[in-house]
Amino acid sequence: GKFDMFFVTSASVLENAGFFGSSNAVIMYRPWAGKQFKLTYSGKGKLPDWVVENAFGPVFYADEKVMELVNQKGKPLFRAFVSASSRADVEKSIIDKLTPVQKEFGSKLSFVINDDGYDDLSPSDADLKAGNVFVIDEGRKKFVYTEAQGSISEWVKLWTKKKAEQFVKSEKPAPNAQPGEVQVVVGSTFNEIVMDTSKNVLIELYAPWCGHCKALEPKYKELAELLKDDKNIVIAKMDSTANDATHKKYKASGFPTIMFATASKAGKEEPLTYEGAREAEDMAAWVREKAL
C-alpha cells in the first residue's frame, strides 16, 4: 500500500534505470506486472488519475488508505475478505483464483483484498472460518457470493445483468406492533412495512448510542399512542447501525432522522423529512396534515 517516489536528474542514474530520453518523463515501476513492469506517463489525462489506474495489480491487498485511492476510480468494488491472521497464507491463492475473473470483468469492477474488521461490511468470524467471503460493493448496495449462485464468474455475470441477489444487513424481524405501539423495522422488513403504499409511515432512523434518540424515545411512544386510531398511519423506527434501508432515499443525515413516506408510490419514492419540534403533539399535527 506504499509508493516510493524519486525525483532524478542524474543522467547516469537514469540510464541505469533504463531511461535514455532527453525530455522529462514520469515512470512507474511495478514489480507485480512482469514484462509490463515499467510504464511511462504519456501526458494524457491527469497524473493522479493515471497513478491510481495503473499502480496496482489486477487483484491486490488494500488497507484503508489504499481504499481511498481505489475509490477515486469510481468503479464498484469486488472485495475479497480474509481473516487478518491468515492473509499472508491465503493472499496469493486468492489472487490466483480471482485474476481470471478480473480479466473478464476488470472494466466494470476494481478487485481488492480486505482484512476482516476493515469496516461495518466486514463478515463475521464465523463466516471467515467457513471460507473467504466475496462481496460486490456498489456503495449503497452490496451483493454477497454464495456457491448456490454458481461459480464466481457466473455470479459476477448475474450482477452485470442486475440479477444477483442484493445483500441486506438486518436484525431478526420484530413482532407486529399493537395499536398505540411503535413498529420496529429491520432491513428484511423495510420494504414490507415502509414501502407499503396503503400506509402512511413515519420512520425514525436512529442509533442506539445517540443521546438525542434516547431523549426522543418517550415522545415517540407518546406519538404512537396519540395516533393509534388512525388505521392508515404507522409510527416506526429502525436502528440504522444494524439494518440497511433498501431504498436509497431513506438515508440518515444524522441521528435521529425522521422521515414520512405517505401512502402513494410517489410518497414512497420521495419521503418527507420532519424537521419540526420533537414533541408528540407537534409531530402528530404534522403527520395528520401530510398524510394521504
GUZA-953562 format. One record per residue (C-alpha): residue number from 1; residue in one letter; y, z, x. Coordinates in steps of 0.2 Angstrom, whole numbers, plus 5000, padded with zeros to 4 digits. Layout:
BEGIN
+-----+--------+------+------+------+
! num ! residu !   py !   pz !   px !
+-----+--------+------+------+------+
! NUM !      A !    Y !    Z !    X !
...
+-----+--------+------+------+------+
end
This chain:
BEGIN
+-----+--------+------+------+------+
! num ! residu !   py !   pz !   px !
+-----+--------+------+------+------+
!   1 !      G ! 5000 ! 5000 ! 5000 !
!   2 !      K ! 5012 ! 4999 ! 5015 !
!   3 !      F ! 5021 ! 4985 ! 5023 !
!   4 !      D ! 5025 ! 4984 ! 5042 !
!   5 !      M ! 5042 ! 4974 ! 5044 !
!   6 !      F ! 5049 ! 4967 ! 5060 !
!   7 !      F ! 5065 ! 4958 ! 5065 !
!   8 !      V ! 5061 ! 4947 ! 5080 !
!   9 !      T ! 5072 ! 4937 ! 5091 !
!  10 !      S ! 5062 ! 4935 ! 5107 !
!  11 !      A ! 5055 ! 4918 ! 5110 !
!  12 !      S ! 5040 ! 4924 ! 5119 !
!  13 !      V ! 5035 ! 4936 ! 5106 !
!  14 !      L ! 5037 ! 4923 ! 5093 !
!  15 !      E ! 5027 ! 4911 ! 5102 !
!  16 !      N ! 5013 ! 4924 ! 5105 !
!  17 !      A ! 5014 ! 4926 ! 5086 !
!  18 !      G ! 5011 ! 4908 ! 5083 !
!  19 !      F ! 5029 ! 4903 ! 5078 !
!  20 !      F ! 5036 ! 4888 ! 5088 !
!  21 !      G ! 5050 ! 4883 ! 5077 !
!  22 !      S ! 5069 ! 4883 ! 5081 !
!  23 !      S ! 5075 ! 4889 ! 5064 !
!  24 !      N ! 5075 ! 4906 ! 5056 !
!  25 !      A ! 5059 ! 4910 ! 5046 !
!  26 !      V ! 5051 ! 4924 ! 5036 !
!  27 !      I ! 5032 ! 4925 ! 5040 !
!  28 !      M ! 5020 ! 4936 ! 5031 !
!  29 !      Y ! 5003 ! 4940 ! 5040 !
!  30 !      R ! 4989 ! 4945 ! 5028 !
!  31 !      P ! 4974 ! 4952 ! 5036 !
!  32 !      W ! 4964 ! 4950 ! 5020 !
!  33 !      A ! 4967 ! 4932 ! 5017 !
!  34 !      G ! 4955 ! 4924 ! 5030 !
!  35 !      K ! 4962 ! 4906 ! 5035 !
!  36 !      Q ! 4977 ! 4909 ! 5025 !
!  37 !      F ! 4982 ! 4925 ! 5034 !
!  38 !      K ! 4999 ! 4918 ! 5039 !
!  39 !      L ! 5011 ! 4912 ! 5026 !
!  40 !      T ! 5029 ! 4906 ! 5028 !
!  41 !      Y ! 5043 ! 4908 ! 5016 !
!  42 !      S ! 5049 ! 4891 ! 5010 !
!  43 !      G ! 5066 ! 4897 ! 5004 !
!  44 !      K ! 5062 ! 4893 ! 4986 !
!  45 !      G ! 5064 ! 4907 ! 4974 !
!  46 !      K ! 5070 ! 4925 ! 4978 !
!  47 !      L ! 5062 ! 4933 ! 4993 !
!  48 !      P ! 5057 ! 4949 ! 4984 !
!  49 !      D ! 5048 ! 4939 ! 4971 !
!  50 !      W ! 5039 ! 4929 ! 4985 !
!  51 !      V ! 5033 ! 4945 ! 4993 !
!  52 !      V ! 5027 ! 4953 ! 4978 !
!  53 !      E ! 5017 ! 4937 ! 4973 !
!  54 !      N ! 5009 ! 4934 ! 4990 !
!  55 !      A ! 5007 ! 4951 ! 4998 !
!  56 !      F ! 4992 ! 4957 ! 4990 !
!  57 !      G ! 4974 ! 4951 ! 4989 !
!  58 !      P ! 4966 ! 4944 ! 4974 !
!  59 !      V ! 4959 ! 4961 ! 4969 !
!  60 !      F ! 4967 ! 4976 ! 4978 !
!  61 !      Y ! 4970 ! 4995 ! 4978 !
!  62 !      A ! 4986 ! 5000 ! 4970 !
!  63 !      D ! 4994 ! 5018 ! 4971 !
!  64 !      E ! 5009 ! 5022 ! 4960 !
!  65 !      K ! 5022 ! 5014 ! 4972 !
!  66 !      V ! 5012 ! 4998 ! 4974 !
!  67 !      M ! 5011 ! 4998 ! 4955 !
!  68 !      E ! 5030 ! 4997 ! 4954 !
!  69 !      L ! 5029 ! 4981 ! 4964 !
!  70 !      V ! 5015 ! 4974 ! 4954 !
!  71 !      N ! 5023 ! 4977 ! 4938 !
!  72 !      Q ! 5038 ! 4966 ! 4944 !
!  73 !      K ! 5026 ! 4951 ! 4942 !
!  74 !      G ! 5027 ! 4953 ! 4923 !
!  75 !      K ! 5008 ! 4949 ! 4920 !
!  76 !      P ! 4997 ! 4960 ! 4911 !
!  77 !      L ! 4985 ! 4971 ! 4922 !
!  78 !      F ! 4967 ! 4971 ! 4924 !
!  79 !      R ! 4964 ! 4988 ! 4930 !
!  80 !      A ! 4948 ! 4995 ! 4938 !
!  81 !      F ! 4947 ! 5014 ! 4938 !
!  82 !      V ! 4936 ! 5023 ! 4950 !
!  83 !      S ! 4934 ! 5041 ! 4955 !
!  84 !      A ! 4946 ! 5045 ! 4969 !
!  85 !      S ! 4932 ! 5054 ! 4978 !
!  86 !      S ! 4921 ! 5039 ! 4979 !
!  87 !      R ! 4934 ! 5025 ! 4981 !
!  88 !      A ! 4931 ! 5022 ! 4999 !
!  89 !      D ! 4912 ! 5019 ! 4995 !
!  90 !      V ! 4915 ! 5008 ! 4979 !
!  91 !      E ! 4931 ! 4998 ! 4983 !
!  92 !      K ! 4923 ! 4984 ! 4992 !
!  93 !      S ! 4909 ! 4982 ! 4979 !
!  94 !      I ! 4922 ! 4981 ! 4965 !
!  95 !      I ! 4932 ! 4968 ! 4975 !
!  96 !      D ! 4917 ! 4958 ! 4977 !
!  97 !      K ! 4912 ! 4960 ! 4959 !
!  98 !      L ! 4930 ! 4956 ! 4952 !
!  99 !      T ! 4935 ! 4942 ! 4964 !
! 100 !      P ! 4926 ! 4928 ! 4954 !
! 101 !      V ! 4934 ! 4935 ! 4938 !
! 102 !      Q ! 4951 ! 4934 ! 4947 !
! 103 !      K ! 4948 ! 4916 ! 4952 !
! 104 !      E ! 4946 ! 4912 ! 4934 !
! 105 !      F ! 4959 ! 4922 ! 4926 !
! 106 !      G ! 4972 ! 4926 ! 4940 !
! 107 !      S ! 4985 ! 4916 ! 4932 !
! 108 !      K ! 4985 ! 4927 ! 4917 !
! 109 !      L ! 4981 ! 4944 ! 4925 !
! 110 !      S ! 4985 ! 4955 ! 4940 !
! 111 !      F ! 4969 ! 4963 ! 4946 !
! 112 !      V ! 4971 ! 4981 ! 4954 !
! 113 !      I ! 4960 ! 4996 ! 4958 !
! 114 !      N ! 4967 ! 5013 ! 4952 !
! 115 !      D ! 4961 ! 5030 ! 4956 !
! 116 !      D ! 4957 ! 5042 ! 4941 !
! 117 !      G ! 4972 ! 5053 ! 4937 !
! 118 !      Y ! 4984 ! 5039 ! 4940 !
! 119 !      D ! 4992 ! 5041 ! 4923 !
! 120 !      D ! 4988 ! 5045 ! 4905 !
! 121 !      L ! 4977 ! 5029 ! 4903 !
! 122 !      S ! 4965 ! 5036 ! 4916 !
! 123 !      P ! 4947 ! 5038 ! 4910 !
! 124 !      S ! 4939 ! 5055 ! 4909 !
! 125 !      D ! 4927 ! 5062 ! 4922 !
! 126 !      A ! 4913 ! 5059 ! 4910 !
! 127 !      D ! 4917 ! 5040 ! 4909 !
! 128 !      L ! 4918 ! 5038 ! 4928 !
! 129 !      K ! 4901 ! 5047 ! 4930 !
! 130 !      A ! 4894 ! 5034 ! 4919 !
! 131 !      G ! 4901 ! 5020 ! 4929 !
! 132 !      N ! 4918 ! 5012 ! 4934 !
! 133 !      V ! 4930 ! 5008 ! 4919 !
! 134 !      F ! 4939 ! 4992 ! 4917 !
! 135 !      V ! 4954 ! 4990 ! 4907 !
! 136 !      I ! 4966 ! 4976 ! 4902 !
! 137 !      D ! 4983 ! 4984 ! 4901 !
! 138 !      E ! 4997 ! 4975 ! 4891 !
! 139 !      G ! 5008 ! 4990 ! 4891 !
! 140 !      R ! 5008 ! 4995 ! 4873 !
! 141 !      K ! 4991 ! 4988 ! 4870 !
! 142 !      K ! 4975 ! 4992 ! 4880 !
! 143 !      F ! 4958 ! 4984 ! 4880 !
! 144 !      V ! 4943 ! 4994 ! 4887 !
! 145 !      Y ! 4927 ! 4984 ! 4893 !
! 146 !      T ! 4910 ! 4989 ! 4886 !
! 147 !      E ! 4894 ! 4980 ! 4890 !
! 148 !      A ! 4892 ! 4976 ! 4872 !
! 149 !      Q ! 4906 ! 4963 ! 4874 !
! 150 !      G ! 4896 ! 4953 ! 4886 !
! 151 !      S ! 4900 ! 4950 ! 4905 !
! 152 !      I ! 4917 ! 4955 ! 4912 !
! 153 !      S ! 4921 ! 4936 ! 4912 !
! 154 !      E ! 4916 ! 4934 ! 4894 !
! 155 !      W ! 4926 ! 4949 ! 4889 !
! 156 !      V ! 4942 ! 4943 ! 4898 !
! 157 !      K ! 4939 ! 4926 ! 4889 !
! 158 !      L ! 4939 ! 4935 ! 4872 !
! 159 !      W ! 4955 ! 4944 ! 4877 !
! 160 !      T ! 4963 ! 4927 ! 4881 !
! 161 !      K ! 4958 ! 4921 ! 4863 !
! 162 !      K ! 4965 ! 4938 ! 4856 !
! 163 !      K ! 4948 ! 4943 ! 4850 !
! 164 !      A ! 4945 ! 4958 ! 4862 !
! 165 !      E ! 4944 ! 4975 ! 4853 !
! 166 !      Q ! 4960 ! 4985 ! 4856 !
! 167 !      F ! 4958 ! 5002 ! 4863 !
! 168 !      V ! 4967 ! 5016 ! 4853 !
! 169 !      K ! 4970 ! 5033 ! 4861 !
! 170 !      S ! 4965 ! 5045 ! 4847 !
! 171 !      E ! 4960 ! 5063 ! 4842 !
! 172 !      K ! 4947 ! 5066 ! 4829 !
! 173 !      P ! 4953 ! 5062 ! 4811 !
! 174 !      A ! 4961 ! 5076 ! 4801 !
! 175 !      P ! 4956 ! 5080 ! 4783 !
! 176 !      N ! 4966 ! 5073 ! 4769 !
! 177 !      A ! 4981 ! 5084 ! 4766 !
! 178 !      Q ! 4983 ! 5093 ! 4749 !
! 179 !      P ! 4999 ! 5090 ! 4739 !
! 180 !      G ! 5013 ! 5100 ! 4747 !
! 181 !      E ! 5005 ! 5099 ! 4764 !
! 182 !      V ! 5009 ! 5089 ! 4780 !
! 183 !      Q ! 4997 ! 5075 ! 4783 !
! 184 !      V ! 4991 ! 5074 ! 4801 !
! 185 !      V ! 4989 ! 5057 ! 4808 !
! 186 !      V ! 4979 ! 5052 ! 4823 !
! 187 !      G ! 4978 ! 5035 ! 4832 !
! 188 !      S ! 4962 ! 5029 ! 4822 !
! 189 !      T ! 4970 ! 5033 ! 4805 !
! 190 !      F ! 4988 ! 5027 ! 4809 !
! 191 !      N ! 4985 ! 5010 ! 4800 !
! 192 !      E ! 4976 ! 5018 ! 4786 !
! 193 !      I ! 4990 ! 5031 ! 4782 !
! 194 !      V ! 5007 ! 5025 ! 4789 !
! 195 !      M ! 5005 ! 5006 ! 4786 !
! 196 !      D ! 4998 ! 5008 ! 4768 !
! 197 !      T ! 5011 ! 4998 ! 4758 !
! 198 !      S ! 5008 ! 5008 ! 4742 !
! 199 !      K ! 5015 ! 5023 ! 4750 !
! 200 !      N ! 5032 ! 5029 ! 4757 !
! 201 !      V ! 5028 ! 5038 ! 4773 !
! 202 !      L ! 5039 ! 5049 ! 4783 !
! 203 !      I ! 5031 ! 5052 ! 4800 !
! 204 !      E ! 5036 ! 5064 ! 4814 !
! 205 !      L ! 5031 ! 5059 ! 4831 !
! 206 !      Y ! 5031 ! 5075 ! 4841 !
! 207 !      A ! 5024 ! 5083 ! 4857 !
! 208 !      P ! 5016 ! 5100 ! 4857 !
! 209 !      W ! 5027 ! 5106 ! 4871 !
! 210 !      C ! 5043 ! 5101 ! 4863 !
! 211 !      G ! 5054 ! 5116 ! 4858 !
! 212 !      H ! 5064 ! 5105 ! 4846 !
! 213 !      C ! 5047 ! 5100 ! 4837 !
! 214 !      K ! 5042 ! 5118 ! 4836 !
! 215 !      A ! 5059 ! 5123 ! 4828 !
! 216 !      L ! 5057 ! 5109 ! 4815 !
! 217 !      E ! 5039 ! 5113 ! 4810 !
! 218 !      P ! 5043 ! 5126 ! 4796 !
! 219 !      K ! 5057 ! 5115 ! 4789 !
! 220 !      Y ! 5045 ! 5100 ! 4789 !
! 221 !      K ! 5032 ! 5110 ! 4780 !
! 222 !      E ! 5045 ! 5115 ! 4768 !
! 223 !      L ! 5050 ! 5097 ! 4765 !
! 224 !      A ! 5032 ! 5093 ! 4761 !
! 225 !      E ! 5032 ! 5107 ! 4748 !
! 226 !      L ! 5048 ! 5100 ! 4741 !
! 227 !      L ! 5041 ! 5083 ! 4738 !
! 228 !      K ! 5024 ! 5087 ! 4733 !
! 229 !      D ! 5027 ! 5080 ! 4715 !
! 230 !      D ! 5032 ! 5063 ! 4722 !
! 231 !      K ! 5015 ! 5055 ! 4722 !
! 232 !      N ! 5020 ! 5039 ! 4732 !
! 233 !      I ! 5028 ! 5049 ! 4746 !
! 234 !      V ! 5018 ! 5056 ! 4761 !
! 235 !      I ! 5025 ! 5068 ! 4774 !
! 236 !      A ! 5015 ! 5065 ! 4790 !
! 237 !      K ! 5016 ! 5070 ! 4808 !
! 238 !      M ! 5007 ! 5063 ! 4824 !
! 239 !      D ! 5005 ! 5071 ! 4842 !
! 240 !      S ! 5011 ! 5056 ! 4852 !
! 241 !      T ! 5005 ! 5063 ! 4868 !
! 242 !      A ! 4987 ! 5062 ! 4862 !
! 243 !      N ! 4987 ! 5047 ! 4850 !
! 244 !      D ! 4993 ! 5029 ! 4850 !
! 245 !      A ! 5003 ! 5022 ! 4836 !
! 246 !      T ! 4995 ! 5005 ! 4833 !
! 247 !      H ! 5012 ! 4996 ! 4829 !
! 248 !      K ! 5025 ! 4993 ! 4842 !
! 249 !      K ! 5039 ! 4998 ! 4831 !
! 250 !      Y ! 5033 ! 5016 ! 4830 !
! 251 !      K ! 5038 ! 5022 ! 4847 !
! 252 !      A ! 5046 ! 5039 ! 4851 !
! 253 !      S ! 5063 ! 5038 ! 4859 !
! 254 !      G ! 5062 ! 5057 ! 4862 !
! 255 !      F ! 5054 ! 5072 ! 4853 !
! 256 !      P ! 5054 ! 5073 ! 4839 !
! 257 !      T ! 5057 ! 5056 ! 4832 !
! 258 !      I ! 5056 ! 5055 ! 4813 !
! 259 !      M ! 5053 ! 5038 ! 4805 !
! 260 !      F ! 5052 ! 5032 ! 4787 !
! 261 !      A ! 5040 ! 5017 ! 4783 !
! 262 !      T ! 5045 ! 5013 ! 4765 !
! 263 !      A ! 5032 ! 5006 ! 4753 !
! 264 !      S ! 5033 ! 4987 ! 4757 !
! 265 !      K ! 5027 ! 4975 ! 4770 !
! 266 !      A ! 5045 ! 4974 ! 4776 !
! 267 !      G ! 5047 ! 4993 ! 4776 !
! 268 !      K ! 5031 ! 4995 ! 4787 !
! 269 !      E ! 5037 ! 4982 ! 4799 !
! 270 !      E ! 5054 ! 4989 ! 4801 !
! 271 !      P ! 5054 ! 5008 ! 4799 !
! 272 !      L ! 5070 ! 5018 ! 4797 !
! 273 !      T ! 5074 ! 5031 ! 4809 !
! 274 !      Y ! 5080 ! 5048 ! 4802 !
! 275 !      E ! 5095 ! 5055 ! 4812 !
! 276 !      G ! 5102 ! 5067 ! 4799 !
! 277 !      A ! 5102 ! 5086 ! 4798 !
! 278 !      R ! 5085 ! 5094 ! 4801 !
! 279 !      E ! 5085 ! 5105 ! 4785 !
! 280 !      A ! 5072 ! 5102 ! 4772 !
! 281 !      E ! 5085 ! 5099 ! 4758 !
! 282 !      D ! 5094 ! 5086 ! 4769 !
! 283 !      M ! 5078 ! 5077 ! 4774 !
! 284 !      A ! 5072 ! 5077 ! 4756 !
! 285 !      A ! 5088 ! 5069 ! 4749 !
! 286 !      W ! 5087 ! 5055 ! 4762 !
! 287 !      V ! 5069 ! 5052 ! 4759 !
! 288 !      R ! 5072 ! 5051 ! 4740 !
! 289 !      E ! 5087 ! 5039 ! 4742 !
! 290 !      K ! 5077 ! 5027 ! 4754 !
! 291 !      A ! 5060 ! 5027 ! 4745 !
! 292 !      L ! 5054 ! 5012 ! 4735 !
+-----+--------+------+------+------+
end
